[in-house]
Amino acid sequence: MAREEHDSISDMERLPKDSGKVIENKKMAVYKDDKEKAHRYSAICTHLGCIVSWNELEKSFDCPCHGSRFSGQTGNVINGPANTPLGTKDND
């Protein structure tokens, strides 16, 4: 297993419950729910392709470019201008 891949897997395992993280080298946004299930999404904003970041206070993935916000639990749009949810990576 490549070191880069190993680092992102251990990052997910160490993620606290009800928290999220963006793994930039994988362009992956990960949210761990209160049952410790990891939900994985594309970290690429569906508006214009910027990389989202985790907002711990709001429990959302936020786009720094135009302000779109996505739910950590579902990847759905909370605020636009994006109107499409983050792509799921749960089956990758």
C-alpha positions, 0 to 999 in steps of 0.5 A, spaced: 500 500 500 502 506 498 504 511 503 499 516 501 493 511 501 495 509 508 495 516 510 488 517 508 486 511 511 488 512 518 486 519 517 479 516 516 480 511 522 482 517 527 476 522 525 472 523 531 465 522 531 460 527 528 466 530 525 469 531 518 475 532 514 477 533 507 483 529 504 486 533 499 490 528 495 484 524 494 479 530 493 475 526 498 470 529 503 469 524 509 464 525 515 464 520 521 457 520 524 455 519 531 455 511 530 462 512 527 460 510 520 464 514 515 460 517 509 465 519 503 464 524 498 467 528 492 471 534 495 470 538 489 464 543 489 459 542 484 458 549 482 465 551 479 470 545 481 473 548 487 475 544 493 471 544 499 473 545 506 470 542 513 466 547 517 466 544 524 462 549 527 456 548 522 458 540 521 458 542 513 463 542 507 464 549 505 466 552 498 471 557 499 470 560 492 463 562 492 460 560 499 456 553 497 455 549 503 454 541 503 451 537 509 456 533 512 451 527 513 448 527 506 452 531 501 446 535 500 446 542 498 445 547 504 446 553 501 448 555 493 450 557 488 451 550 487 444 546 486 447 539 486 449 535 492 457 532 492 458 526 489 458 520 493 464 515 494 461 510 498 462 505 493 469 506 491 
